[in-house]
Amino acid sequence: SSGINAEYGVDSYDVFNSGVPNFLIVTLALHKLNFKATGVRIDSGDLAYQSIEIRKTFKQAAEHFGIDYLADLSIIGSNDICEETIASLNQQGHSLNAFGVGTHLVTCKSQPALGCVYKLVKVNGLNRIKLCEAPIKTPM
């Protein structure tokens, strides 16, 4: 099987009720077509907890469907990752395979970058809102 070289973001709305289940549906469909998804990316919320729960879900799916590689799909964590964040994640324990370091790789604390995210609020005249596990991150 050939790999699909992409990490799929699973935390745009709800990691455990939407993102991961939908990722696994797509992954199973790709498997039937002799392709392999490579993993997921999470970039908000409690990365340690989410990665551990996602890994458990991947292991359960591997056992349920009899597809061993599902247990080992990669989980990448990002979200303003810096040295302190990585140290904290390591101290807490996590199931991340890699860290996505971006902003802190190319900027320094004395010249910080503006961190902001554009949220789609209307599609075809219908209002939309991002639901989030962390209420403080739910747009107003």
Legacy VTK file of the C-alpha trace (Angstrom):
# vtk DataFile Version 3.0
C-alpha trace
ASCII
DATASET POLYDATA
POINTS 140 float
0.000 0.000 0.000
1.132 3.488 -0.780
1.033 6.218 1.865
-1.066 9.337 1.559
1.567 11.835 2.655
-0.575 14.209 4.660
-1.427 14.714 8.279
-5.111 15.447 8.707
-6.211 18.163 11.128
-8.825 16.683 13.461
-9.505 19.517 15.885
-11.290 22.099 13.773
-14.595 21.471 15.540
-14.590 18.558 17.978
-11.676 16.153 18.212
-13.487 13.160 19.664
-17.007 13.496 18.263
-16.120 14.623 14.758
-12.428 14.886 13.874
-11.060 11.470 14.832
-14.171 9.455 13.855
-14.277 11.147 10.432
-10.531 10.631 9.993
-10.962 6.917 10.690
-13.841 6.675 8.193
-11.642 8.209 5.495
-8.695 6.039 6.568
-10.784 2.855 6.250
-12.016 3.942 2.819
-8.438 4.636 1.716
-7.393 1.226 3.061
-10.010 -0.470 0.870
-8.416 1.320 -2.105
-4.947 0.076 -1.068
-3.769 3.408 0.315
-2.632 4.239 3.839
-3.343 7.455 5.667
-0.328 8.549 7.703
-1.817 10.304 10.727
-3.407 13.334 12.323
-2.457 16.769 13.594
-3.899 18.483 16.659
-3.186 22.125 17.372
-5.415 23.299 20.165
-6.557 22.232 23.592
-4.773 19.816 25.893
-2.330 18.179 23.479
-1.098 15.597 26.012
-4.569 14.348 26.927
-5.874 14.457 23.360
-2.881 12.558 21.983
-3.260 9.803 24.585
-6.986 9.433 23.864
-6.421 9.485 20.092
-3.774 6.766 20.435
-6.241 4.644 22.461
-8.838 5.137 19.719
-6.332 4.168 17.013
-5.415 0.998 18.934
-9.085 0.104 19.411
-9.754 0.649 15.697
-6.739 -1.495 14.761
-8.039 -4.338 16.894
-11.688 -3.952 15.834
-10.976 -3.831 12.100
-7.937 -6.123 12.143
-5.718 -3.480 10.520
-2.523 -3.406 12.560
-1.006 -0.184 11.181
-3.930 1.889 12.523
-2.454 1.559 16.025
0.735 3.260 14.850
-0.676 6.181 12.854
1.248 9.341 13.656
-0.074 12.081 15.911
1.524 15.491 15.458
1.023 18.301 17.946
1.316 21.956 17.040
0.033 25.280 18.456
2.769 27.799 19.184
5.056 24.943 20.244
8.274 26.068 21.922
10.928 24.453 24.121
8.889 25.027 27.289
5.792 23.436 25.729
7.742 20.353 24.643
9.293 20.018 28.115
5.848 20.312 29.705
4.348 17.724 27.345
7.226 15.351 28.080
6.708 15.823 31.809
2.941 15.199 31.535
3.284 12.205 29.253
1.820 12.145 25.754
1.410 10.012 22.645
2.681 12.545 20.119
5.069 11.314 17.429
6.257 14.780 16.423
5.904 18.464 17.185
5.028 21.104 14.624
7.212 24.075 15.485
6.544 27.109 13.311
6.142 30.558 14.804
8.781 30.077 17.506
11.212 28.676 14.969
11.321 31.890 12.939
10.608 34.578 15.564
12.102 35.518 18.900
10.445 36.667 22.109
11.752 40.216 21.712
10.071 40.462 18.287
6.976 38.289 18.661
4.592 37.369 15.868
0.911 38.194 15.888
-0.964 34.959 16.479
-4.408 35.045 14.964
-6.816 32.733 13.178
-9.449 33.533 10.582
-12.773 31.830 11.286
-15.411 31.351 8.605
-18.684 32.765 9.950
-21.132 32.424 7.066
-21.573 29.990 4.161
-24.241 30.545 1.507
-26.003 32.978 3.813
-26.084 30.523 6.748
-24.310 31.432 9.978
-21.504 29.124 11.132
-19.618 28.908 14.409
-16.621 26.898 15.589
-17.483 24.753 18.585
-14.541 24.053 20.820
-13.727 21.901 23.837
-12.224 25.007 25.450
-15.120 27.505 25.811
-12.665 30.428 25.886
-11.694 29.584 22.292
-15.293 29.598 20.997
-15.678 32.684 18.779
-18.131 35.381 19.814
LINES 1 141
140 0 1 2 3 4 5 6 7 8 9 10 11 12 13 14 15 16 17 18 19 20 21 22 23 24 25 26 27 28 29 30 31 32 33 34 35 36 37 38 39 40 41 42 43 44 45 46 47 48 49 50 51 52 53 54 55 56 57 58 59 60 61 62 63 64 65 66 67 68 69 70 71 72 73 74 75 76 77 78 79 80 81 82 83 84 85 86 87 88 89 90 91 92 93 94 95 96 97 98 99 100 101 102 103 104 105 106 107 108 109 110 111 112 113 114 115 116 117 118 119 120 121 122 123 124 125 126 127 128 129 130 131 132 133 134 135 136 137 138 139
